[in-house]
Amino acid sequence: MGNFTFITGGARSGKSDLALRLANKVEGRRIFAATARVTDAEMKERIERHRRERGDSWETLEEPLELVGLVRSLDPAARLLLIDCITVWIANLIIERKWDDERILREVNELAGALRAFPERVIAVTNEVGSGIVPESRLGRRFRDLAGAANRILASAAGRVYLVSMGIPLQLKGEKPATNFTNKS
């Protein structure tokens, strides 16, 4: 449980920046599990920009659907796994797999178990989607509700949980680290 860090926050809050700052402190093989798909030119540029920001020291694995299998199949020599992001993965399961809520939450529970069992450090990033307005569409409300339930499951499994707002990380769970992660250095 102590090796799994879960980071949430709103759009552009700095949650991925915090995840990278934490991850870059780990020496050795680092794996970035990306859940997003290229859907248009803007998304393609966003993905390419994130790759450039991470640099060449990362091994990137694109996995929009099979996160549980990916985590279970990783070489134990990997020192760190960073997943960005859980809510995109949830959206992919809703749209592409067309699974019902119960099936999606079973998969989230499977992922929580796989992350707890991973022998090295894990950092997973998610979006805090329930703090905004109530979505107008049924699909939007379903996504919000599933994302909230998934976040509760994964936060429960994590040893450390951070909420990032306006670039400021607030640690909600776990032993306090000795390092101040708000600094860019």
C-alpha positions in Angstrom: 0.0 0.0 0.0 2.8 2.4 0.8 4.3 2.3 -2.7 1.1 3.6 -4.4 0.6 7.3 -4.6 -2.7 8.6 -6.0 -3.0 12.2 -7.3 -6.2 14.1 -8.1 -7.2 17.6 -9.1 -9.1 19.6 -11.6 -8.1 20.3 -15.2 -4.7 22.1 -15.5 -4.3 22.1 -11.7 -0.8 20.8 -11.7 -1.5 17.2 -10.8 0.6 15.7 -13.7 3.4 18.1 -12.8 3.4 16.8 -9.3 3.4 13.2 -10.5 6.4 13.9 -12.7 8.3 15.7 -9.9 7.7 12.7 -7.6 8.6 10.2 -10.3 11.7 12.0 -11.4 13.2 11.4 -7.9 13.2 7.7 -8.6 16.3 6.3 -10.2 16.2 3.4 -12.7 13.7 2.3 -15.3 10.5 4.4 -15.3 7.4 3.5 -17.2 4.7 5.9 -18.2 1.3 4.3 -19.0 -0.7 6.7 -21.1 -4.5 6.1 -21.4 -5.4 8.8 -23.9 -6.1 8.1 -27.6 -5.3 10.5 -30.4 -8.7 11.7 -31.5 -7.9 14.9 -33.3 -5.0 17.3 -34.1 -5.2 19.1 -30.8 -5.1 15.9 -28.8 -2.1 14.7 -31.0 -0.2 17.9 -30.2 -1.0 17.6 -26.5 0.3 14.0 -26.3 3.4 15.0 -28.2 4.0 17.9 -25.9 3.7 15.7 -22.8 6.2 13.2 -24.3 8.7 16.0 -24.9 8.2 17.3 -21.3 8.9 13.8 -19.9 12.1 13.4 -22.0 13.9 10.3 -23.2 14.4 8.8 -19.7 10.9 7.4 -19.8 9.5 4.3 -21.5 6.0 5.1 -22.7 3.3 2.5 -23.1 0.0 3.4 -24.7 -2.8 1.5 -23.0 -6.3 3.0 -23.2 -8.2 -0.1 -22.1 -6.1 -3.0 -20.6 -4.5 -1.2 -17.6 -4.9 -4.2 -15.3 -3.2 -6.5 -17.7 -0.5 -4.0 -18.3 0.3 -3.6 -14.6 0.3 -7.4 -14.1 2.6 -8.0 -17.1 5.3 -5.4 -16.3 8.8 -6.5 -15.8 9.6 -6.4 -12.1 12.8 -4.5 -12.9 10.8 -1.4 -13.5 11.4 1.0 -10.6 8.3 3.1 -11.2 5.0 3.1 -13.0 3.2 6.3 -13.6 -0.4 6.1 -15.0 -2.0 9.2 -16.5 -4.9 9.2 -16.3 -7.5 7.1 -14.6 -10.5 9.2 -15.7 -9.5 8.9 -19.4 -9.3 5.2 -18.9 -12.8 5.2 -17.3 -14.2 7.2 -20.3 -12.6 4.7 -22.6 -14.2 1.8 -20.8 -17.6 3.5 -21.0 -17.4 4.4 -24.7 -15.4 1.6 -26.2 -16.2 -1.4 -24.1 -19.8 -0.3 -23.4 -19.6 -2.0 -20.0 -22.2 -1.4 -17.4 -21.3 0.4 -14.1 -20.9 -2.8 -12.1 -18.4 -4.3 -14.7 -16.4 -1.0 -14.7 -16.1 -0.9 -11.0 -15.0 -4.5 -10.8 -12.2 -3.6 -13.2 -11.3 -0.6 -11.0 -11.1 -3.0 -8.0 -8.9 -5.3 -10.1 -6.6 -2.4 -10.9 -6.5 -1.4 -7.2 -5.3 -4.9 -6.4 -2.7 -4.9 -9.2 -1.3 -1.5 -8.1 -1.1 -2.6 -4.5 0.8 -5.8 -5.6 3.2 -4.0 -7.9 6.6 -4.5 -6.3 7.9 -1.0 -6.9 6.6 2.6 -6.8 3.3 3.5 -8.6 1.8 6.9 -9.2 -1.6 7.3 -10.7 -3.2 10.5 -11.8 -6.9 11.2 -12.0 -9.3 14.1 -12.4 -11.5 15.4 -9.6 -14.7 15.7 -11.7 -17.4 15.9 -9.1 -16.7 19.5 -7.9 -18.2 21.2 -10.9 -21.6 21.7 -12.3 -24.0 18.7 -12.7 -23.5 17.4 -16.2 -26.5 18.0 -18.5 -26.4 14.6 -20.2 -27.1 11.2 -18.8 -23.7 10.0 -20.1 -22.0 12.9 -18.5 -23.6 12.2 -15.1 -22.7 8.5 -15.4 -19.1 9.4 -16.2 -19.0 11.8 -13.2 -20.4 9.2 -10.9 -18.2 6.4 -12.1 -15.1 8.6 -11.9 -16.0 9.5 -8.3 -16.5 5.9 -7.3 -13.3 4.8 -9.0 -11.4 7.6 -7.2 -12.7 6.4 -3.9 -11.6 2.8 -4.5 -8.2 3.8 -5.7 -7.7 6.4 -2.9 -8.5 3.7 -0.4 -5.9 1.4 -1.9 -3.2 4.1 -2.0 -0.6 4.7 0.7 -0.5 8.4 -0.2 -3.1 10.6 -1.7 -2.7 14.2 -2.9 -5.2 16.8 -4.1 -3.7 19.5 -6.3 -5.4 22.8 -6.6 -3.9 25.8 -8.4 -0.5 24.1 -8.5 -0.5 23.5 -4.7 -0.5 19.9 -3.6 -2.4 19.1 -0.4 -1.5 15.6 1.0 -4.8 14.0 2.2 -3.5 10.6 3.2 -0.2 8.9 4.2 3.0 9.7 5.9 4.3 13.2 5.1 7.4 13.2 2.9 10.5 15.1 3.9 10.6 16.9 0.6 8.5 20.0 -0.3 7.1 19.1 -3.7 5.8 22.6 -4.5 9.3 23.6 -5.6 10.3 23.1 -9.2 13.9 22.1 -8.2 
